[in-house]
Amino acid sequence: MLSCVKPKVLAYVNNAMKQDKLAITEDLAIVKSRDVPEHKAEDYFPSQYDAADPSKRKLLRTMMLEKLDAYLSSHQLEAKLPEAIIGSSIVPRSLVDSMPKSLTIPLSDSSSEQGNLIQIA
């Protein structure tokens, strides 16, 4: 079952990497922070990978993780202050005015330029 899901995940990540902005909600999105080298589309065609062949299955897994790593290292999470808070009469205006209107969070450790997830304590 996983052998048919992996190529689909790889294709989704490949398509997502081509977008400059991937909206999650109205106020939350993943945005491109820098360009990454473009891979040829034919490198990722699922027809190349026979699920019965362990070496090809391992190659597909490696390619999928490399693609995800490249995506994480080249994108950031952007959160905007929701309009519900900005226009609220419940939230004090002084608090709203002192808050940043948007916040950008890297998806990876920028010092290594690899897509290793950062932990939020």
C-alpha positions in Angstrom: 0.0 0.0 0.0 2.8 2.5 0.9 4.5 1.9 -2.4 1.5 3.5 -4.2 1.4 6.4 -1.8 5.0 7.4 -2.0 5.0 8.4 -5.7 1.8 10.5 -5.0 3.4 12.2 -2.0 6.5 12.9 -4.1 4.4 14.3 -6.9 2.5 16.5 -4.5 5.7 17.9 -2.9 7.1 18.4 -6.4 4.1 20.5 -7.3 4.1 22.4 -4.0 7.8 23.3 -4.5 6.9 25.1 -7.7 4.4 27.4 -5.9 5.7 30.6 -4.3 3.0 30.5 -1.7 1.0 27.5 -0.4 -2.0 28.8 1.6 -3.0 26.7 4.6 -5.6 29.1 5.9 -6.5 32.7 5.2 -3.8 33.9 7.7 -1.3 31.0 7.5 0.8 30.1 4.5 4.1 28.4 3.5 6.1 30.9 1.4 9.2 30.4 -0.6 12.2 32.1 0.9 14.8 31.1 -1.6 15.2 29.2 -4.9 16.4 25.6 -4.9 17.9 23.8 -7.9 15.2 22.5 -10.2 15.0 18.7 -10.8 13.9 17.3 -14.0 10.3 16.0 -13.8 11.2 12.7 -15.5 13.5 12.0 -12.5 10.4 11.5 -10.4 8.0 9.5 -12.5 6.6 6.6 -10.4 6.6 4.2 -13.3 10.4 3.9 -12.9 10.1 2.4 -9.4 9.1 -1.2 -9.1 7.8 -1.9 -5.6 9.1 -5.4 -5.7 12.7 -4.3 -6.2 14.1 -3.2 -2.8 16.9 -1.0 -4.3 14.4 1.0 -6.4 12.1 1.2 -3.3 15.0 2.6 -1.3 15.9 5.0 -4.1 12.3 6.3 -4.2 12.4 6.8 -0.4 15.7 8.6 -0.6 14.5 10.9 -3.4 11.3 11.7 -1.5 13.2 12.6 1.7 15.7 14.7 -0.4 12.8 16.6 -2.0 11.2 17.2 1.4 14.5 18.4 2.8 15.0 20.8 -0.1 11.4 22.1 0.4 11.9 22.7 4.1 15.1 24.5 3.6 13.7 26.9 1.0 10.4 27.8 2.6 9.1 29.6 5.7 5.8 29.6 7.6 4.1 33.0 7.5 1.4 33.8 10.0 -0.6 37.0 9.9 -2.6 38.5 12.7 -6.2 37.4 12.0 -8.7 40.1 11.2 -10.9 38.7 14.0 -8.3 39.9 16.5 -7.5 43.2 14.8 -11.2 44.2 14.5 -12.2 42.8 17.9 -13.6 45.0 20.6 -12.7 42.3 23.2 -8.9 42.5 22.6 -7.4 45.8 23.9 -6.3 48.1 21.1 -3.0 48.7 22.9 -2.3 44.9 22.7 -3.2 44.7 19.0 -1.1 47.7 18.1 1.9 46.3 19.9 1.7 42.9 18.2 3.4 42.3 14.9 1.0 42.1 11.9 2.8 39.1 10.6 5.4 36.6 11.7 7.8 34.5 9.6 9.2 31.2 10.9 11.8 29.2 9.1 11.0 25.5 8.5 14.6 24.5 8.9 17.8 25.4 10.6 19.1 28.2 8.2 22.7 27.8 9.4 23.0 24.4 7.9 20.8 25.2 4.8 19.2 21.8 5.2 15.6 21.0 6.0 16.0 19.6 9.4 12.9 20.5 11.4 13.5 22.9 14.2 12.0 22.0 17.6 9.8 24.5 19.3 9.9 24.1 23.1 
